[in-house]
Amino acid sequence: MRLRVGGSVILLDRKQLMVMTSLLAACILVLWTTVGRHGSNDVTLPEPIPIERALRQRRQNDVRQSPNDVIIVTQRRQQDGGKSLVMAMDEARRSRGPAIAAAQRKLIGNQHRAADSRYNINVTLSDVTSLDRALPDTRPPACLSAFANVYGDVTLPTMTVIIPFYNEALTMLLRAIHSVLNRSPDHLLDEIILVDDCSPDPDLQQPLNDYLRLLPKVRLIRHAKRQGLIVSRMDGARQATSPTLFFMDAHAEVNDGWLEPLLAELKRNPKQILQPFIDGIDAMTLSFTAPGVYHKGSFSWDLRYTWLRVKDHEQHQAMATGLPFFTPTLVGCAIAVQKQYFMDIGSFDEGLKVWGGENIELGFRAWMCGGHVTTVTCSRVGHVFKEFPYQFDGNKEDIVQKNLIRVAEVWMDGLRKYFYASTRIYDFKRAELTSDEELNSLAERRQLRQKLGCRNFEWYMYNVIPELAVPPMDANYHGEIKSLQTQACWVVTDDYYVTMTYVCYHHKIIPENHFSLKPDGTLHYFDRCVASVNVPYLELVECPTTNEQLAAQGWWNFERTGVVWGALVYRRVSTQTNREEEYCITQVTNAMAQYRGDQMPQLLACNSHDQFQQWAFTYGFDFTQVPSSALTP
C-alpha cells in the first residue's frame, strides 16, 4: 500500500498495514470513550483491545454510522404505510436520551472483555459501531405497499422477544436489543426478556444491569447455573404473557418493518412456526447484506441444518409479491410462534441439552403434526453465522450427538438408519442414550408424537421435501464429490459430461450433484453410472449388468486417507492389450476441444503427492454400526 505523508510516499507491506490499522482502531475507541465526559477523570480507560482477526476487516459504508443514525432509522421506518409509528424506544429517547448516551459510553468504554478470537466476531469493530446504526432496507418493494393494506392492522396481536445469551460480546447483545426497540411499534411490543445463562463475564453483570434500567420494556432473568440455550428459551417463554413469542439470537439485528409481517401471518394462521427471512451480518465487517439467491431450510442425513435453494418460480413469486414461502426446517436463530399453539405441540424439546438439533426437531414436528413452517419474506432479520454459536460445559460432541439421536429416534422412523450410518462411521460420534433419565424422557417424547396424531417420516419426505432423495441402501459413500484442494465439486452437464462447479455443498444441499459409490465398484449418478468412454473425460453411461461389462467399462475404488476423503482410483481392462489400466481422478483445466478451459475431473496417472487427486464425499455410510432396532422397517 502507498501512503502519502506531506510530499513523501511511504510504501507499507501487509504486516505494517495491519499494525497501523490496529493502532487506528485503538485510537478511535479511546477518543469515542472520552467524548462527552466533560473533562471528568473518574473513569479508568481500558487497555487497548487487540484487533486480531479484525485486521482482515473490510470497512464498508453501512458499518460506521453518523450520530443521527436513530433519526434516520425512525424517519424511514415511519414512512412505511404512509403514517407515523411510535417505536418502543421513542419515549425513552425523548425523556432520557442524554443519560442513555452517557451510560452507553461508560459501559462500553470500561469493559474488560476477552480477545476477539473468543467470540469469533470482530468485536473491536462492534465496539466503535453505533448501537442504533441504520441498515440497508433489504425487503422486496412489494413489502412496502403491504404496510398500507395489511400490516397497518391495529388488531394485530402483541409480541414478547426472548433473547438468551451466554458470554455474548457486550456490544453485539446491546445492538440486538436496540434494534428491537428502535424498529418495533410501541403498541405491538410488550417486552424483551433477556435470559442470562449464568455468564461469568463481569461486563454482563452489574454494569449491564445498570444500563438496562434506562431502557424501556427490557427484563433480565439470570440463571444460577448453566441450563443451555433450549431451557433458557423456555424459561423466557413461560414468563412471557404475550400471545406471540419471538426467539432471537443475541448476535442478530432486526431490520425495518420486521414485526408486523410476522404478527399478520400468525394472526392469519396460528398453527404454524415462522422464521423471518434471514439476511447475513458479516462476522468481520458487520455489513448487513441480503442473499441474491433464496433458500429454504433442509437437513443432512447426519442431521445438520442445511440450505436448499428454492425453485426459480418460488423465488420470483416471493420477490414480486412479498408472500411467505414454506420451508422444511428452521434455521433456528430467529423463530416466531403463537404461544398457545407452540405450547400445545410440545414447545421446544427440553430433553435436548444445551444446543443442537432443536431447530430440526421443531421443523419435523410442526409439519408432521398438522402445522406448517414458513419463511416470511417481508420480515428481515440479520444474523452473524459464526463458529461455535453456543459454548458448552462438557463434551460438545457427546451432547450434540445425543440430541440428534433423540431427534432421529422420535421422528425419522425407518430412515433413521441413514443418520446412524453416516454419523457412527466416525469413532467420536458413537454416543448412546443409556441412562434411565434419557430413556424415560425419550419415551415421553414418543408418547407426545402419538398423542398429537402425527404423520410418519415417509409422508414428510414425500410431501415437504421431495427434492431430497433417500440415499441407496447399498452405497458406501454418497453425496457430492469435492476436491479437497479447491473445494470445487462434480456436476453433470446437459450432454452427460462430468465437469466441476464451485457452487458446492457447504451448509447447502444441491441434490442434483449427488453421486453414490457402491461395493461392486460402480459409481452411480441416479440411474446411470460414471465411466470414461473417451479418455480422459468422465461421462454418464448405462450401468453394467455383467462382470464382463464392468471390466470393460471400468470400476472404482476409493483409497481413503481419511474417513470420507482420499484418492478416487479408476481401473479397467484394456480391450486392446487385455491388461488392467489404472488412473487417478485429477482436477485439471481442460485442454481438449470440448469444454476447453473448464475445470474437469479427468483421468491421469496416480501420484500420491498430487493434492488435486484428493477428493471427499459428503457422507460415508457404515451400516454395521446401525442399531438393529433402526434396521427394522
N, C-alpha and C positions, 0 to 999 in steps of 0.2 A: 504494500500500500504506500502511496505517496502522500506525505503530509507537508503542507506549505506553512512555514513559520516565518513571518516577515518576508524577506526576499529570498529565503532559502527553501529548498525542497529536501525533506528528510525521507529516506526510504525505510519503511518498517517491515520486518519479517512477521510471520504469523504469531510467534511467541511474544514479540514486543507489542503487537497489536492487542493480544489477549491481556497482557499486563495493564496496558493503558485503559482498556475497556473496564477492567476490574476496579482500577483506581477511580475512574469516572463515576461508576455506579455507586461506590462508597461515598464519594463527594456529594452526589445527588441526595443520597439518603441522609447524610449529616445536615445538609442545607435544608432539606424538606422538614427534618425533625425540629430545627431551630426556628423556622418561620412561625411567627405568631406567639412566641414565648415572651415577647416584650422585655427582653433583657434578663429574664429570670435565670438564676443559676442553681435552682433546686433540683434539677433533673440531671442524672449522670448519663452521658451518651454511651451507647453500647460500643463495643469493639467493632471495627469494620467486618462485615459478613463476607466470607469467601464466596466469590461468584461461581466457581466450579463450572458446572455444566452450562451455566448461563453464558459462558464465553462464546458459545455457539449461537447465541440468540440472534434472531433477525428482527430487529425492531421494526415494526410496521406502524403505519399512521394511526390505526384504530386502537393501539395499545396505550400510548401515552395520551392522556386526556386533559382538557382545559379545566380550570376551576368551575366553569359553568356547565360541567357535564350533566349534572342532575336536572338543570333547567332545560337543556337540550332534550334529555330523555322525557321529561314531563310534557314539554310542549309537543313533541312529536307524538307521544302516546295519547295526548288529549285530542289530537286530530283524528284518531280512529273513530269512525262513525259520525264525525262532524259535530261532536258535542264534548263538553268539558267533563272530565272524570277526576274525582278526588282520589288520589292514591293514598295508600296506607301510611306512607312516610310524610305526607304533606304537612299535616298539623304539627308534628314533632319538629319538622324543619323550620316552620314559621316561629314556633314558640321557643325553641331551644337550639336552633341551628348552630350558633357560635359555641355553645357548650359541647355539642356533639363533635364539632370540628376540632376543638381543643383536646377533648378526651381521645379522639382518634389519633391525633399526633402524638400524644403522650403514650398511648397504648402501643402503637406500632414502633415508635422511636425507642421505647425502653425494653423491647422484647429481647430475650436471650435464647434464641432458638438454635436448633441444630443446623447443620450444613444442608444445602440444597439437595445433596445426594440422598439424604434420608427420606425426603418427600417425593423424589422422582418428579419434581416440578421446579421450574425456575422461580423460586420464592424470592430471590433477590429482586427480580423484576416485579413480581407481585407486590412487594413492599413499597415500591415507588409508583404503583399504578393506582389511579383513583378507585375507591370502593364504589363510586357512583358513575363509573365510566359509561359513555354511550356505546351502543353496539350497533353494528350494521343490521338493518331490517332484512331478515332472510326469508320472510314469508312470500309466497306467490302473490301477485297483485290481486287475485280473486279474494284473498282473505281480508283485504282492507274493506271491500264493499260489503263483506258479510257482517261487519260490525253494525252497520246501519239496519240490516234486515233480520239478523238472528241474534248476535251476541250482545246487543243492547237490551235484551230482555231483562226487565227488573225483577222477574220472579226466578232468576237463576238461584240455585242453592249456594250456600256458603261453603268455604273450604278451610281446613287446617293443614298447614305444611309441616311435615315431620322431617327433621334433619339430624340423623345420628352422626357422631364423629368420635374418632379416637386419634389423639395426637395429630390432628389435622393442622396444616400450615395456617397460622392465625389469619393472615390477610385473605387467604382463599376462602376460609369459613366466613369471615366478615363480608366479603364480596357476595357470597351466595345469599346471605341474609339481606343485605342491602338491595340486591337485585329483586328479591321477592317484594320487599317493602316499597321500592320505587316503581314497580311495574304491576302491582296488584290493586285494583279498585278497592277502596276502603270498605265499601259495603259488602264485598264478596269475600274478603279475607278475615276470618275470625282470629287466627293466631298462628304464630310459628312456634312449634315445640322443638327445642334442641335437646338431644339426648346424648350426654357425655358418657361414653362407655369406659369410665374410670381412667381418663387420660392423666398421666403423671406430669406432662409438660407444665411448668409453672406459669407460662403466659396464658394458659387456658383455665387458670384457677381464678383467684380473686380479681386480677386485672380485667379478665373477661366479664366477670360478674358486674363490676363497677360500670363498664361500658354499656352492657346490655340494659341496665336500668334506665338509660337515656332513650332507648329505642321503644317504639310502640309495639304492642301485640307480640312480644317475644317472651317465651317462658323457657326456663332451663331446668332440665331434670338431670341429676347426676347419679350414676351407679357407684355403689361402694366397692364392687368388684367387677371384673370383665364379664360381660354377658354375650358379646358378639353382635354383629350387625342385625341379625334377624330378630333376636329378642329385644334389642334396642328399638327397632322399628315398632314392634308390637307394644312395648311399654308406652311409646308415644301415641299409638293408635287407641289404646284403652283409655288414655286420659283425655283424648280429644272429644269434644262434644259436637263437632260439626257433622252434617250429614255426608260430606265428602272429605276424602283424605288424599294428600299428595306426599309420597315418599320421595325424597330427593337426596342425592349425594352432597357432601359438603364441599366438593370441588366442582361445582356446577353453577351456572347462572341462567336465570330465566330471561327471556327477551320480551320485547314489546308485544302486548296482546296475548300473552301465553295462557292466561287463566280462563277467559270467557269461552274459548272453544272447547276446553275440557269440560267445563260445567254444563255447557249446552249439550254436549254429546252424552254425558251421564244423565242429564235430565231426559233426553230422548230415549235412552235405553240404559237403565241402571244395571242390567245384568251383563256387564262387560268390564274387562280390565283395560285401561287405557295407558298408552305412553305417548308423550309429546314426540314430535319429530326431533331427533337428536342431532344437533349440529356439533361441530368439533371446536374445542378450545385447545390450541397447541400448547403442549407442556413447556416448551422453551420460549415461545414468543408471546403466549397468551392471546394470540389472534383468534378471533371468532369467525368461523367460516362454515358455509353450508356445502354439503357434498353435491357434486354435479349429477351423480347417479343415485337414485333412490334404492334403498334396500329394506328388506323386512327381516325379522328375526328368524333364525333357524337353529339347528343344533348339529353337532357332530356325533358320531357313534360312540365316542368316549365322553359324550355329554358336556362338551364345551359349547358356550354360546358362539354362534357364527352368524354372519350376514349372508343373505341370499338376495341377489339382485331381483327387483320386481320386473315384471314384463314391461315392455316399452309402452303398451297401451295403458297399463295401470299408472305408470309414471306420468304419461301425458294427461290422463284424467285428473290425477291428483294436483298437478301443476296448473292445469287450466281452470279447475273448479274449486280447488282447495278442499275437496272432500276427503274424509279419512279413508284409510285402506286397512284391510285385515293383515295381521302378522301372526305367524305360528307360535313364536315365543317372544319373551320380553328381554330387552337389553339390561334392565334392572336398575339403572341409575336414576330413573325418574318414572314413577308409576302413580296413576290416579285411579281411585276407586270410589264407588258408592259404599259407605261404611257398612250398612246393614247387609248388603249382598256379599261383601268381602268377608264379613264375619260368618255369614250363613254357609258359605262354601269352604270354611276352614281357615281363612286368613292366610298368613304365612305359616309354613310348617315349622314350628318351633323345635321339632326334633332334629332339624338341620342346624349344626353347630357353627358358630362364628360367622362364616361366609362361605358361599359356594353352592350353586345348584338351585337356589330359591327362585330365581327368575325363570329357569327352565321348568321347574315343578309347577309354578303358578300358571304358566302358559299351558302346559299339558292339562292341568286340572280344569281351568276355565273352559277350554274347548271341549274336553271330553265329558264335562258335567253340565252341558247345556248353555254355556255362555259364549262370549267371543273375546278375542284380544285384538285391539285396534290401535293403529298409529294415527294420531290426529295431526294432519298436515299443517294446519294453521297455528298450532301451538308449538313454539320453538324454544328449546332449552339446550344450552351448550354444556358440554361435559368434557373434562380432561380424562382421556383414556391413558392411564399410566400403569406401569408395572406394580404388582403387589398393592392392589387398591385397598386392602384391609389388612392390618397387622394381626399376627396370630400369637397366642400363648400356647405352646405345644407344637407337635409335629404337624406342619401345614399339610403335607401330602396325605397323611392318615386322616386328618379331619375332613379335608375336601373329598377324598375318595369315599369315606363312609357316608358323607352327604349324598354323593352321586349314586352309590349303591342303593341308598334308601329311595331315591327318585326312581331308579330303574326297577326296583323290586315292587314298588307300589303301582307304577303307571305303564311300564313298557311291555308287560305280558311276555309272549314268546320271543319278541325281538330283543329282549334284554341280553340274550346270549351274545349279541354283537358288542354290547357295552363291555361285558366281561372279557370277551376275546380280545378286544382292542386295547384294554387297559392292563390286563394281567399279563400281557406279553412283556411288560416292564416289571422287574422284581419289586420296585418300591411302590407299586400300585396294587398290592395284593392284600389290602386291609380286609378285615371281616367284621361283620356285626355279630358279636358273641355274647355280650353281657345281657342279663335279664332286662335291664332298663332299655337297651337298644332294641331287643326283640319284641318286648311288650309295646314299646312306642310304635314300632313298625306295624304290629298287628292292629293297633288303634287307627293308624292311617289307612290301612286296607279296609277296615270297617267303615271309615268315613266314605271311601270311594263307593262301597256297596250301598250305604245309606243314601248317597246322592244320586244313585242310579246312573252312574257314568258309563259311557260307551267304552269299547275296547280300543287298544292302541292301533290295531289294524284300521279301524274307522278313521282315526286321526291321520294316519299316514296317507290314506286314500283320498280323504276329503279336504284336509287342511294343508298338507304339504306334499302333494303328489309329485312335485319336481324332484324330491329326494328319494332316489331308488334304493331299495334294500340291497346290500352287497350280496354277491354269490356266496352260498354257504361253503363252497369248496375253494374259496380264494385264500391264498396265504398272505397276499399283500393287495391293497386296494386303495383307490383314490387317485389324486394327481401324482404325476411323476415329475419331480422338481430337481433342478440342478442345484447342488449344494454350493457351487462356485458362484453362480449368477442369480439364483432364485427364480430363473425362468422355468416354465413348465411346458409339458407337451400339450399340443392342441391339434385337432384333426381338421384339415381343410375340406372344402366342399367337394374336391376331387379325390379325397381319401388319402392324401399325403399327411404325414406327421411332421408338423413344424413346431415352433415354440412361441410362447407369448409371455409377457411379463405381468399380465393380469392373472395372478395365480392365487392359490389358497394362502391367505394369511388372515385368519378370522373371517374369511369369506369362503363360501362354498360355490363352486361352479360345477354343477352336476354333469354337464356335458363333457367335462375334461377327465372323467374317471376311467381308469384302467384297472384290470384285475389280473394278477399273476397267479396261475393255478399250479397244483402239484405235478400235472402232466407236462409242464414246460410250455404251455400256451399262454400268451399274453392277450387278454381279451379287451375289446372295446365294444361293450354291449354284445351284439350277436356276431361280431366279426373278430378277427384276430390280426395282430400286428406282425408283419414279416417284411423281409427285404426281397422283393422281386427283382428290382433293378438296383444293384449295389451302387452307391452306398445309401440310397434312400430307404426310409421306412414307410410302408403303406398298409392300408387295411385290405385284407383278403378274406376269402371264405376260410373258416376254421377247418383244420384237417380232421378226418374221421378215422384214419388208419395210421398205424405206426410208420408205414412207408411214406405216406403223405407228410407226416410230421418230420421225418428225417430229411425229406427233400425240401420242405418249406422252411424248416429251422425251428429250434426250440430254445427256450430262455432259461437262464439261471441267474439268481440274484446272489452274488457273492458279497455277503454282508461284512461291513466294518463296524456297524452299529446295529441297533435294534431294527430300524426301518430304513437304513441307508447303507450304500455300498456300490459295487460295480454291477451294471447290467450286462451280462455276457450272452451273446447270441451265437449259437452254433448250428451248423447244418452240414449235410453230406453233399459234397460237390457231385453233380451229375456227370461231370467230365472226367474227374480223377477218382471218383468214388472214395475220396478221403474227407475226413472231418475238417471243416474250417471253423476258426474261432475269431470272433470280433468283440470289441467292447464299444458300447454306445457312447458317443462323444458329442458334446455340443460344439458345433462349428458354424462359421459363417459360410453359407453355401456358395460354392463357386461354379456349380453346374448351371446349365441354361435355365432350367425350370426353378423358380423361386430364387434366382440369383440374388445374393446379398442378404437373404433372410437367415435368421438363426434357426438351425435344424439339428435334431439328433440323428447322427449318421454312424455308419459302421467304419471303425478304424482299428488298427492293431492295438492290442491291450498294452497299457503302460500304467503300472501301479503308482507312478509319480504324477500322472496327469490328473489334476483336480477337476478337469472338465469331463472326466469319466465317473464322477461320483454323483449318485442320484438318491433321492429319498421318496418313499411312498407316504401318503397321508396316514395310512393305517397298516399295521401288521396284525394278523389275527392268529391267536393261539387258542384253539377250541379245546385243547386238553386242560386248560385252566378254568373252563366254564363249569360252575356248579351243576351237578346232574339235574337239579330242580329247574334250572333255566333252559335245559335242553329238551324238556318235556313240553310238547305243544300245549 
